[in-house]
Amino acid sequence: MTPPARSLGIDFGTTNSVVALGGAHGEARMVDYPAPGNTGAIFRSALCFWEDHGVPGGVAREAGPWAIAEFLEFPQGSRFLQSFKSVAASKAFEHATIFDKRLRFEELGHVFLDRLRAHAAGALMDLPARIIVGRPVRYAGRRPDSALARQRYDLMFAALGREVHYVYEPLGAAFSFASRLTDPVTLLVADFGGGTSDFSVVRIEAAGTAQRCTPLGSAGIGIAGDRFDYRIMDKLVLPMLGKGGTYASLGKKLEIPAGHFADFGDWARLALMHNRRTLAELNKLKRAASDPAAIGRMIAVVENELGYPLYDAVGQLKRTLSTEDRAHFHFDSAGVQVEADVSRADFESWIAPDLARIGATVDVALDRARIGADAIDHVFLTGGSSLIPAVRGLFEERFSASRIAGGNELTSIAHGLALIGQEARIAEWTASSEDETEQG
């Protein structure tokens, strides 16, 4: 019989979420999800709602890979939301309209946590007293409000009925990495999520030391995998949907405002475009556009809920370019057809400005830790985008390839959070509600 868990680590991610349980002997194990055909620790941060008069309230709901399966089976009758974490710090986001209901961020979060627990095959039925939730060093968005995000997180995780401690996500990864080491080192953790890239410098003492890890400095930026995806969208897809085109107004020919395409920047905002007001505006634009067929294709993306398959194709291209020098982009659905051959060099040129800003944020983390790059013994790269060669190259150039380490890119944060939950002085690791040290 498995002994009761002492701690629970939750890596609530923009794209994927992962959960780990800390045991009685200083270890941690991942919670697996028996999804159809793909059992594993990765639980997609997705929600799907559909009308069903046989359930209370008339609206059924799912999360994770089950939400994706429901949406793909019946997209026209569903409301699909992915990456809703990305709006946690946004004042502009008030609610998501789900049929005739309006759900606030924390209500979406309650649905997500309910299904996250329900699909865990009983592993999360009885929760331990200590729950550690990862939070980004800097939240996603143009002008993120960290206090608002903290308020929304508090309301969301209150559904678990336990006190929740928040820890910077890269610190969780650092604690996980420390479990591999025996000698003292100074570590830089670079965590590349879907919405943010976060960096923490940590001093790790020798195995057996009473306090093995000491945080020295952190910094973050709202640029990560979703931004890289948008660069692909901007170059390959948006020109087919009218970006760069013109429309007639008061006898003048004007360029279509970029604001019409801003919501294609991430999955969450694209899904929220499916409302009467937005569709009415797009139909008005179509009547005035020089290329109405292009705006028609944009309307088709919104009306037919093509956000998931479109970004899935983008993600496949990005992953292929992580291992190959060239890849073919293909998308064909509901009258929207895009074909293109893309080289890794093309992609790297598209994300070059983003990589420069990421590099500058690494410098901020080092400055806050009051050390130089030469004092870093190891650089631990984690998160899906850490597998992109240009991202890895950024760190190899600064720190040398011999100091770069990886492994368990998608699970290390949750694993480390569960280990932190077993620490006697947990307050030394938690981020307070007054912490406003984020850097953008």
C-alpha positions as CSV (number, residue, x, y, z in Angstrom):
1,M,0.0,0.0,0.0
2,T,1.3,3.4,-1.0
3,P,1.9,5.6,2.1
4,P,0.0,9.0,2.3
5,A,1.6,11.8,0.4
6,R,3.1,14.7,2.5
7,S,3.0,17.3,-0.3
8,L,1.5,18.1,-3.7
9,G,3.3,20.0,-6.4
10,I,1.2,21.6,-9.2
11,D,2.8,23.0,-12.3
12,F,-0.2,24.8,-13.7
13,G,1.2,25.6,-17.2
14,T,0.0,27.7,-20.1
15,T,0.1,24.6,-22.5
16,N,0.5,21.6,-20.2
17,S,0.0,21.0,-16.5
18,V,1.8,18.4,-14.4
19,V,1.2,17.2,-10.8
20,A,3.6,15.4,-8.4
21,L,3.1,13.9,-4.9
22,G,5.9,14.1,-2.3
23,G,6.4,11.0,-0.2
24,A,7.4,10.4,3.4
25,H,11.1,9.8,2.6
26,G,12.0,12.9,0.7
27,E,11.0,11.6,-2.8
28,A,8.4,12.7,-5.3
29,R,6.4,10.8,-7.9
30,M,4.5,12.0,-10.9
31,V,0.7,11.6,-11.2
32,D,-0.1,9.8,-14.4
33,Y,-3.3,10.4,-16.4
34,P,-4.7,7.3,-18.3
35,A,-5.7,9.3,-21.4
36,P,-6.9,7.2,-24.4
37,G,-3.9,5.8,-26.1
38,N,-1.4,7.9,-24.2
39,T,-1.0,7.5,-20.5
40,G,1.5,9.9,-18.9
41,A,2.1,12.8,-16.6
42,I,1.2,15.6,-19.1
43,F,-2.3,17.1,-18.7
44,R,-3.1,19.6,-21.4
45,S,-4.3,23.0,-20.0
46,A,-7.4,22.9,-22.1
47,L,-11.2,23.1,-21.4
48,C,-14.2,22.1,-23.5
49,F,-17.8,22.9,-22.9
50,W,-20.9,21.6,-24.8
51,E,-24.6,21.7,-24.3
52,D,-26.1,18.6,-22.7
53,H,-29.5,18.9,-21.2
54,G,-28.9,15.6,-19.3
55,V,-26.4,17.3,-16.9
56,P,-27.1,19.9,-14.2
57,G,-27.0,23.4,-15.7
58,G,-27.3,22.0,-19.2
59,V,-23.6,22.4,-20.0
60,A,-21.1,19.5,-19.9
61,R,-17.4,20.1,-19.3
62,E,-14.1,18.4,-19.8
63,A,-10.4,19.3,-19.4
64,G,-7.0,18.0,-20.5
65,P,-6.7,15.5,-23.4
66,W,-10.3,14.5,-22.8
67,A,-11.3,18.1,-23.7
68,I,-9.4,18.0,-26.9
69,A,-11.0,14.7,-27.8
70,E,-14.5,16.1,-27.2
71,F,-13.8,19.2,-29.3
72,L,-12.3,17.2,-32.2
73,E,-15.4,14.9,-32.2
74,F,-17.9,17.8,-32.3
75,P,-16.2,21.2,-32.9
76,Q,-19.3,23.0,-34.1
77,G,-21.3,22.4,-30.9
78,S,-18.4,23.0,-28.5
79,R,-16.6,25.9,-26.8
80,F,-12.9,25.1,-26.6
81,L,-10.5,27.1,-24.5
82,Q,-6.7,26.5,-24.3
83,S,-4.0,28.4,-22.4
84,F,-6.4,30.2,-20.2
85,K,-3.6,30.8,-17.8
86,S,-2.3,33.4,-20.2
87,V,-5.1,35.8,-19.2
88,A,-4.6,35.5,-15.4
89,A,-2.8,38.9,-15.1
90,S,-4.9,40.7,-17.7
91,K,-7.3,43.4,-16.6
92,A,-8.9,43.3,-20.0
93,F,-10.2,39.8,-19.4
94,E,-13.3,39.7,-17.3
95,H,-15.0,36.5,-18.3
96,A,-15.3,33.9,-21.0
97,T,-18.8,33.5,-22.6
98,I,-19.8,29.8,-22.6
99,F,-23.1,29.6,-24.4
100,D,-25.4,31.8,-22.2
101,K,-23.0,31.7,-19.2
102,R,-20.2,34.0,-18.2
103,L,-17.3,32.3,-16.4
104,R,-14.6,34.3,-14.6
105,F,-11.0,33.1,-14.5
106,E,-11.4,31.4,-11.2
107,E,-14.5,29.6,-12.3
108,L,-12.7,28.2,-15.4
109,G,-9.9,27.2,-12.9
110,H,-12.4,25.3,-10.7
111,V,-13.6,23.3,-13.7
112,F,-10.0,22.6,-14.7
113,L,-9.0,21.4,-11.2
114,D,-12.1,19.3,-10.8
115,R,-11.4,17.4,-13.9
116,L,-7.6,17.3,-13.2
117,R,-8.5,15.5,-10.0
118,A,-11.2,13.3,-11.4
119,H,-8.9,11.9,-14.1
120,A,-6.1,11.1,-11.7
121,A,-7.3,7.5,-11.1
122,G,-7.8,8.2,-7.4
123,A,-4.3,9.6,-6.8
124,L,-5.7,13.0,-5.9
125,M,-8.8,11.9,-4.0
126,D,-7.3,12.7,-0.6
127,L,-5.1,15.8,-0.8
128,P,-2.1,16.3,1.5
129,A,-1.9,19.3,3.9
130,R,0.8,21.1,1.9
131,I,0.1,22.2,-1.7
132,I,2.8,24.0,-3.7
133,V,1.7,25.8,-6.9
134,G,4.2,27.1,-9.3
135,R,3.9,30.7,-10.6
136,P,5.8,32.5,-13.3
137,V,8.4,35.1,-12.3
138,R,6.6,37.3,-14.8
139,Y,3.0,36.7,-16.0
140,A,2.1,36.7,-19.6
141,G,0.5,39.7,-21.3
142,R,1.3,43.2,-22.4
143,R,0.9,44.8,-19.0
144,P,0.5,42.0,-16.6
145,D,-1.0,42.8,-13.2
146,S,0.7,40.4,-10.8
147,A,-1.6,41.4,-7.9
148,L,-4.7,40.6,-10.0
149,A,-3.1,37.3,-11.0
150,R,-2.4,36.4,-7.4
151,Q,-6.0,37.2,-6.5
152,R,-7.3,35.0,-9.3
153,Y,-4.9,32.2,-8.3
154,D,-6.1,32.4,-4.7
155,L,-9.7,32.1,-5.8
156,M,-9.0,29.3,-8.2
157,F,-6.9,27.1,-5.9
158,A,-9.3,27.7,-2.9
159,A,-11.3,24.9,-4.5
160,L,-8.7,22.5,-3.2
161,G,-9.6,23.3,0.4
162,R,-6.0,23.5,1.6
163,E,-3.5,26.3,2.2
164,V,-1.6,27.0,-1.0
165,H,2.0,28.1,-1.2
166,Y,3.3,29.7,-4.4
167,V,6.9,29.2,-5.6
168,Y,8.5,30.5,-8.7
169,E,8.5,27.8,-11.4
170,P,12.2,27.8,-12.1
171,L,12.9,27.4,-8.4
172,G,10.9,24.2,-8.6
173,A,13.0,23.0,-11.5
174,A,16.2,24.0,-9.5
175,F,15.1,21.9,-6.5
176,S,14.5,18.9,-8.9
177,F,17.9,19.3,-10.5
178,A,19.5,19.6,-7.1
179,S,18.3,16.0,-6.3
180,R,20.7,14.8,-9.0
181,L,23.8,16.5,-7.4
182,T,26.1,15.7,-4.5
183,D,28.6,18.6,-4.8
184,P,28.0,22.3,-4.2
185,V,27.2,24.4,-7.3
186,T,25.8,27.7,-8.5
187,L,22.9,26.9,-10.8
188,L,21.0,29.0,-13.4
189,V,17.6,27.5,-14.3
190,A,16.0,28.7,-17.5
191,D,12.3,27.6,-17.7
192,F,10.6,28.1,-21.1
193,G,6.9,27.7,-20.8
194,G,4.1,28.5,-23.2
195,G,3.5,32.1,-22.1
196,T,6.6,33.1,-20.1
197,S,10.4,32.5,-19.9
198,D,11.6,32.6,-16.3
199,F,15.2,32.5,-14.9
200,S,16.5,31.8,-11.4
201,V,19.9,31.6,-9.9
202,V,20.2,29.2,-7.0
203,R,23.1,28.2,-4.8
204,I,23.1,24.5,-4.1
205,E,25.1,23.1,-1.2
206,A,26.5,19.6,-0.8
207,A,24.2,16.7,-0.2
208,G,23.3,16.3,3.4
209,T,23.5,20.1,4.2
210,A,20.6,21.3,6.3
211,Q,19.6,23.9,3.8
212,R,20.7,22.7,0.4
213,C,19.3,25.4,-1.8
214,T,19.3,29.2,-1.5
215,P,17.6,31.4,-4.1
216,L,19.9,34.3,-5.2
217,G,17.9,36.1,-7.9
218,S,15.2,35.8,-10.5
219,A,13.8,37.5,-13.6
220,G,11.2,36.7,-16.2
221,I,9.7,37.9,-19.5
222,G,6.4,37.3,-21.2
223,I,8.0,35.7,-24.3
224,A,8.1,31.9,-24.8
225,G,6.6,29.1,-26.9
226,D,3.4,30.9,-27.7
227,R,5.3,33.9,-29.0
228,F,7.4,31.6,-31.2
229,D,4.2,30.0,-32.5
230,Y,2.8,33.5,-33.3
231,R,5.9,34.3,-35.3
232,I,5.0,31.3,-37.5
233,M,1.4,32.4,-37.7
234,D,2.4,35.9,-38.6
235,K,4.6,34.9,-41.5
236,L,2.7,31.9,-43.0
237,V,-1.0,32.2,-42.0
238,L,-2.1,35.8,-41.3
239,P,-1.3,37.1,-44.8
240,M,-3.8,34.6,-46.0
241,L,-6.4,36.0,-43.6
242,G,-6.0,39.6,-44.8
243,K,-3.1,41.0,-42.8
244,G,-1.3,43.7,-44.8
245,G,-4.4,44.2,-47.0
246,T,-6.6,47.2,-47.4
247,Y,-10.2,48.3,-47.0
248,A,-12.3,51.3,-48.2
249,S,-13.5,54.0,-45.8
250,L,-15.0,57.4,-46.7
251,G,-13.6,57.2,-50.2
252,K,-10.0,56.3,-49.0
253,K,-8.1,53.1,-49.2
254,L,-6.6,52.2,-45.7
255,E,-4.5,49.4,-44.4
256,I,-6.4,46.9,-42.3
257,P,-5.5,47.7,-38.6
258,A,-3.2,45.3,-37.0
259,G,-5.7,45.1,-34.1
260,H,-7.9,42.8,-36.1
261,F,-5.1,40.2,-35.9
262,A,-3.9,40.7,-32.3
263,D,-6.1,38.0,-30.9
264,F,-4.4,35.4,-33.1
265,G,-1.4,35.9,-30.8
266,D,-2.3,33.0,-28.5
267,W,-4.8,30.2,-28.3
268,A,-6.8,31.7,-25.4
269,R,-7.7,35.0,-27.2
270,L,-8.3,33.3,-30.5
271,A,-10.9,31.0,-28.9
272,L,-12.6,34.0,-27.3
273,M,-13.1,35.7,-30.7
274,H,-16.1,33.4,-31.3
275,N,-18.8,35.9,-30.2
276,R,-21.4,38.0,-32.0
277,R,-19.7,41.3,-31.6
278,T,-16.4,40.2,-33.1
279,L,-18.1,38.3,-36.0
280,A,-20.2,41.3,-36.8
281,E,-17.1,43.5,-37.0
282,L,-15.4,41.0,-39.2
283,N,-18.3,40.8,-41.6
284,K,-18.4,44.6,-41.8
285,L,-14.7,44.6,-42.6
286,K,-15.2,41.9,-45.3
287,R,-17.7,44.1,-47.1
288,A,-15.2,46.9,-47.3
289,A,-12.0,44.9,-47.9
290,S,-10.1,45.0,-51.1
291,D,-9.7,41.2,-50.7
292,P,-13.0,40.0,-49.1
293,A,-12.0,36.4,-49.6
294,A,-9.1,36.8,-47.2
295,I,-11.4,38.2,-44.5
296,G,-13.8,35.4,-45.3
297,R,-11.0,32.9,-44.4
298,M,-10.4,34.8,-41.1
299,I,-14.1,34.5,-40.3
300,A,-14.0,30.8,-41.2
301,V,-11.1,30.3,-38.7
302,V,-13.2,31.9,-35.9
303,E,-16.6,30.4,-36.8
304,N,-15.3,26.9,-37.3
305,E,-13.2,26.9,-34.2
306,L,-10.0,26.3,-36.2
307,G,-7.7,27.6,-33.5
308,Y,-6.7,24.2,-32.1
309,P,-6.0,22.5,-35.4
310,L,-4.3,25.6,-36.8
311,Y,-1.9,25.9,-33.8
312,D,-1.4,22.2,-33.7
313,A,0.0,22.5,-37.3
314,V,2.1,25.4,-36.2
315,G,3.4,23.4,-33.2
316,Q,4.2,20.4,-35.4
317,L,6.3,22.7,-37.7
318,K,8.2,24.1,-34.7
319,R,9.0,20.7,-33.3
320,T,10.2,19.4,-36.6
321,L,12.5,22.3,-37.1
322,S,14.0,21.5,-33.7
323,T,15.4,18.3,-35.2
324,E,15.5,19.0,-39.0
325,D,16.9,21.8,-41.1
326,R,13.7,22.1,-43.2
327,A,10.1,21.3,-42.7
328,H,6.8,21.5,-44.7
329,F,3.9,23.4,-43.2
330,H,0.4,22.1,-44.2
331,F,-3.0,23.3,-43.1
332,D,-6.3,22.6,-45.0
333,S,-9.6,23.0,-43.2
334,A,-12.9,24.8,-43.8
335,G,-11.7,26.7,-46.9
336,V,-8.4,27.8,-45.2
337,Q,-5.4,26.3,-47.1
338,V,-1.8,27.1,-46.3
339,E,1.3,25.3,-47.8
340,A,4.9,26.4,-47.3
341,D,8.4,25.0,-47.0
342,V,10.2,26.5,-44.0
343,S,13.9,26.3,-43.2
344,R,15.3,26.4,-39.6
345,A,17.2,29.5,-40.6
346,D,13.9,31.2,-41.6
347,F,12.4,30.4,-38.2
348,E,15.4,31.5,-36.3
349,S,15.3,34.9,-38.2
350,W,11.6,35.3,-37.2
351,I,12.3,34.7,-33.5
352,A,15.7,36.6,-33.3
353,P,14.2,39.7,-31.7
354,D,12.5,37.5,-29.0
355,L,15.8,35.7,-28.3
356,A,17.6,39.0,-27.8
357,R,15.0,40.1,-25.2
358,I,15.3,36.7,-23.5
359,G,19.1,37.1,-23.4
360,A,18.6,40.5,-21.8
361,T,16.4,39.0,-19.1
362,V,19.0,36.4,-18.3
363,D,21.3,39.3,-17.6
364,V,18.8,40.8,-15.2
365,A,18.6,37.5,-13.3
366,L,22.4,37.5,-13.0
367,D,22.5,41.1,-11.9
368,R,19.9,40.5,-9.2
369,A,22.0,37.5,-8.0
370,R,25.1,39.8,-8.1
371,I,27.2,37.3,-10.0
372,G,28.6,37.1,-13.5
373,A,28.1,34.4,-16.1
374,D,31.5,32.8,-15.2
375,A,30.3,32.0,-11.7
376,I,27.5,29.7,-13.0
377,D,28.5,26.0,-12.8
378,H,25.5,24.5,-14.5
379,V,22.6,25.9,-16.6
380,F,19.5,23.7,-16.4
381,L,17.2,24.2,-19.4
382,T,13.6,23.1,-18.9
383,G,10.3,23.5,-20.7
384,G,9.3,22.5,-24.2
385,S,10.9,25.5,-26.0
386,S,14.3,24.7,-24.4
387,L,14.5,22.0,-27.1
388,I,14.7,24.6,-29.9
389,P,18.3,24.7,-31.1
390,A,18.4,28.6,-31.3
391,V,17.3,28.8,-27.6
392,R,19.9,26.3,-26.6
393,G,22.5,28.1,-28.7
394,L,21.8,31.3,-26.8
395,F,23.0,29.7,-23.6
396,E,25.8,27.7,-25.1
397,E,27.2,31.0,-26.5
398,R,27.0,32.7,-23.0
399,F,28.0,29.8,-20.8
400,S,29.6,27.1,-23.0
401,A,28.0,23.8,-24.0
402,S,29.8,21.9,-21.3
403,R,27.7,23.7,-18.6
404,I,24.3,23.1,-20.2
405,A,22.1,20.4,-18.8
406,G,18.6,19.2,-19.6
407,G,16.3,16.3,-19.0
408,N,12.7,15.9,-17.7
409,E,11.9,19.1,-19.5
410,L,8.1,18.9,-19.0
411,T,8.0,17.4,-15.5
412,S,10.9,18.8,-13.5
413,I,9.0,21.8,-12.1
414,A,6.2,19.7,-10.5
415,H,8.7,17.2,-9.2
416,G,10.7,20.0,-7.5
417,L,7.6,21.7,-6.1
418,A,6.6,18.5,-4.4
419,L,10.1,18.2,-2.9
420,I,9.9,21.9,-1.7
421,G,6.6,21.0,0.0
422,Q,8.6,18.7,2.3
423,E,10.9,21.5,3.5
424,A,10.7,22.6,7.1
425,R,11.2,26.3,6.3
426,I,8.9,26.5,3.3
427,A,8.5,30.3,3.6
428,E,12.1,30.8,2.4
429,W,10.9,29.5,-1.0
430,T,7.5,31.1,-1.4
431,A,6.7,34.2,-3.4
432,S,4.7,36.7,-1.3
433,S,1.7,38.5,-2.6
434,E,3.7,41.8,-2.3
435,D,6.5,40.5,-4.5
436,E,6.7,42.9,-7.4
437,T,10.1,42.1,-8.7
438,E,9.0,40.9,-12.1
439,Q,10.8,42.2,-15.1
440,G,9.4,42.6,-18.6
